[in-house]
Amino acid sequence: MRRRNVLITFVFMAVLAGCGNGHEPHAGEDGHGNHGHEEQAEGEKGASGKSGEHDHESASEESREGEKGSQELALSDEVIREFGLEVREAGPGSLSIRREFPGEVVFDEGLITHVTARVSGRAEKLLKQSGEQVSEGEVLAVLSSRELARVRSEFLSAKASLELARATFQRKQRLANDQIASQAELQESRQALSEAQVKVELVRRELRTLGMTPKGIKALDLESNESLARYELTAPVDGTIIERHLTRGERVSANAGGDSPFVIASRDRVWGQLSIFPQSIDDVSPGQSVTVKATDSDASATSSVTYVTPLMQESTRSARARVVLENASGQWYPGQFITGNVTVETVDADVVVPQTAIQTMDGGPRVFVRTDHGFRARPVKLGRKADGKVEILKGLSAGEPYAAVNTFTLKAEFGREQLKHAGHSH
């Protein structure tokens, strides 16, 4: 049956060729009557100033021009369903133009804590190493501090003087009530008590300044003289020790400049530092959306640019764009290499189709336009591409139906038909 149809078609084409010998189409015409004249008339109408009609007619002209050299494949509705072809109507859309930049995960500077000693002393014990996780209040090192021992001794002495002054005042008060002691003696003891109380409070505040807690100060009465010099350097926050600049026996100065004994950082939130090279520096700005992906794992996140450095780094000749990454799950590690896809622009286009609608045939891009009997492979001119979508500049008009997905099956069918025709021509 199929061979019979091919034979009938071949005879029909021969008859048409014989009928056309007496009239060859002019250059620019496709053999369909006055089609070329209609295009010229439409062009003149557009030039008359009717912009709306001109746009519509121009699109129609492009579609008709696309028919030249295009190929049509007859397919039944049943076969179309079997192929899983999804037909959509061409129309406008938006494209998110992205740029990809390399980068690295670093600690959030706001979550880095330099641990310093509040007293001078010598390191006697080191309890934590770099890389260890610590909790707030956990002891990192023990120092021996003469300064702390002196202040603690002053506090104990002041407390003893206070107790003596309080006992003296109470005794003078009883004697005055019995008219044995004079009011002057009572007033003198009251003054001594007040001064002793002030002294204790002053030394207590000094101890608090040196980092002692109220509980620790209260416990001083129970400590031996040997423990007065003991100073515990504790972690002020939860985090990871990323640096340790202290060895046993090393002298530590109170709040001194230079390296801190310990540096603790939290990974609950980190930064992605993207390298922006000169040719792209004007494209990146705060607020732009960014998709961050790790190069060595499946870690990914969506964030936004929060800051772009105004200066280029001399060593790399690049600027830095900062992206904040929430890291409660711990998937990001400082030092980890990443890529950041930054949405630098969102543009609107008159005709946008999914990338899956485009197939390459005969050396150029094609879109499969739905016809009454199947599909026509129409040449198109492509524009910008982004997010799996592509702009059509020419060859497909808004409102035209086209195959959006599974178009590789159509390409295969067209190829098979071409082979059949090539075989018949021989």
C-alpha positions, 0 to 999 in steps of 0.5 A, spaced: 500 500 500 505 504 501 509 503 495 502 504 491 502 511 494 509 513 493 508 511 486 501 515 485 505 521 488 511 521 483 506 521 478 502 527 480 509 531 481 511 529 474 504 532 472 505 538 475 512 539 473 509 538 466 504 543 467 509 548 469 513 548 463 510 554 460 510 559 466 517 559 471 516 563 477 520 569 477 526 570 482 523 571 489 517 567 488 515 560 490 511 558 485 504 559 489 501 564 484 501 571 487 504 570 493 510 574 492 506 580 490 502 579 496 508 580 500 510 586 496 503 589 498 504 588 505 510 591 505 508 597 502 502 597 507 507 597 513 511 603 510 504 607 510 505 608 518 500 603 520 505 600 525 500 595 528 499 592 522 506 592 520 508 588 526 503 583 525 504 583 517 512 583 518 511 577 523 507 573 517 512 575 512 517 572 516 513 565 517 512 565 510 519 566 508 521 560 513 516 556 509 521 556 503 526 550 504 522 548 510 520 540 510 513 538 512 512 531 515 505 528 515 503 525 522 496 523 525 494 525 531 495 518 534 502 518 532 503 525 535 500 522 542 505 516 541 511 520 540 509 524 546 509 531 543 507 537 546 504 542 542 504 549 545 503 556 542 509 561 541 508 567 545 512 572 549 517 571 555 522 573 559 530 571 560 534 571 566 541 572 563 546 569 568 554 570 569 558 564 572 563 566 577 568 562 581 569 563 588 570 560 595 567 559 602 570 563 607 568 564 614 563 570 616 567 575 619 561 577 624 562 570 627 569 570 628 571 571 635 578 573 638 579 570 645 584 574 649 586 574 656 584 579 661 590 578 665 597 577 664 600 571 666 604 564 663 600 559 660 601 552 664 595 548 661 593 548 654 586 544 653 584 545 646 587 544 639 586 548 633 580 544 629 576 542 636 569 544 637 568 548 643 562 551 647 561 557 650 564 557 657 569 551 656 576 552 658 581 553 653 587 554 657 589 555 664 594 561 666 598 563 672 597 570 673 601 574 679 596 580 677 590 576 678 593 573 685 594 580 687 587 583 686 584 576 689 589 577 695 586 584 696 579 582 695 580 577 701 583 582 705 578 587 704 573 582 706 576 581 712 577 588 714 569 589 712 568 583 717 572 586 723 569 593 721 562 590 722 564 587 728 567 593 731 561 597 729 556 592 732 560 592 739 560 600 739 553 600 738 551 596 744 556 600 748 553 606 746 546 603 748 549 602 755 552 609 755 559 606 756 561 608 749 560 615 746 557 617 740 563 620 737 566 613 738 560 610 735 560 615 729 567 613 728 566 605 727 560 607 723 565 611 718 570 605 718 564 600 716 562 604 710 569 605 708 570 597 708 564 596 704 566 601 699 573 597 699 570 591 698 566 593 692 571 596 689 576 590 689 569 586 687 568 590 681 576 589 679 575 582 679 569 582 675 573 586 670 578 581 670 573 576 668 571 573 674 564 571 675 560 573 681 560 565 683 567 565 682 568 571 687 564 568 692 568 561 692 574 565 693 573 564 701 574 557 700 580 557 695 587 556 698 592 561 697 595 556 691 589 557 687 589 565 687 594 565 681 589 561 677 586 564 671 582 560 666 581 562 659 574 560 656 571 560 650 566 566 649 562 563 644 560 556 641 564 555 635 570 551 632 577 553 634 580 556 627 587 558 630 591 557 636 597 562 638 599 559 644 604 554 647 605 552 654 610 556 658 608 562 653 607 569 656 601 572 655 599 580 656 592 582 657 589 585 651 595 585 648 595 587 640 598 581 635 595 574 635 590 572 640 591 566 644 585 563 640 580 564 634 574 561 634 569 561 628 562 559 627 559 555 621 552 557 622 553 562 617 558 563 612 560 567 606 561 565 598 566 570 595 566 570 588 571 573 583 569 578 579 573 580 573 574 586 570 570 585 564 564 583 568 565 588 574 559 593 571 554 587 571 554 585 578 551 589 583 548 588 590 541 585 590 542 580 584 540 573 585 545 568 585 545 560 585 551 557 589 554 550 587 560 546 590 565 544 585 566 537 590 559 536 592 552 536 591 551 542 596 547 548 593 543 554 595 540 560 592 542 567 595 543 574 593 549 579 592 550 583 599 556 586 597 561 588 591 568 590 593 570 597 590 577 595 588 580 590 584 585 585 588 592 586 586 594 579 586 588 576 582 586 583 578 579 581 580 573 584 585 570 580 590 562 579 590 559 577 597 554 572 598 551 570 605 550 562 605 546 560 611 549 553 614 545 550 619 546 544 616 553 544 615 554 543 608 558 549 607 566 548 609 570 554 609 576 553 603 571 549 599 571 551 592 564 554 589 561 557 582 556 562 583 551 563 577 549 571 578 542 573 574 545 580 571 539 582 567 532 580 566 529 581 559 523 580 555 522 577 548 517 577 543 517 570 542 521 565 547 521 557 546 524 552 551 531 549 548 528 543 547 524 545 541 530 547 537 533 541 533 539 542 528 537 540 521 541 541 515 546 545 518 541 550 522 536 551 527 529 548 526 523 549 530 517 544 528 511 548 527 504 544 527 500 544 521 494 541 519 497 534 517 503 534 521 509 538 522 513 543 518 521 543 520 522 551 519 528 555 519 529 560 525 534 565 527 536 564 535 537 570 540 539 570 547 539 563 551 538 563 558 535 558 563 533 553 558 529 558 554 531 561 547 529 567 544 526 567 537 528 573 532 525 570 526 522 564 523 516 563 528 511 568 530 507 569 536 500 565 536 503 559 532 503 552 534 509 548 535 512 542 538 515 544 545 518 537 547 521 530 545 522 534 538 528 529 537 523 524 535 521 529 529 528 530 527 529 522 527 522 522 523 524 527 518 531 524 517 528 518 515 523 521 510 529 524 507 533 518 506 527 515 503 526 520 498 534 520 497 533 512 495 527 514 490 531 519 487 536 514 485 
